[in-house]
């Protein structure tokens, strides 16, 4: 049977960087690590914060449903993130779905 899904930890560094640039637009992306057990990707990013344009280093955790950061994420940003993942073949509904290919 053909595998028709990808897990987030299967994305390449290049794909993760493109995803982060599209959804978060960090100034710099460092140290991408995959946690196979929890099916999540963690990255260290540098962002510009506040009116002072202060650069801060932050950790971002990418899951198949959302990205977790220290600031508020708007629902429309989460939707865009999930759409991008879907375009890459990452969708939790596809993982071990017994109905795919049967209907």
Secondary structure, 3 states (H helix, E strand, C coil): CCCCCECHHHCCHHHHHHHHHHHCCCCEEEEEEEECCCCEEEEEEEEEECCCCEEEEEEEEECCCCEECCCCCCHHHHHHHHHHHHHCCECCCCCCCCCCCCC
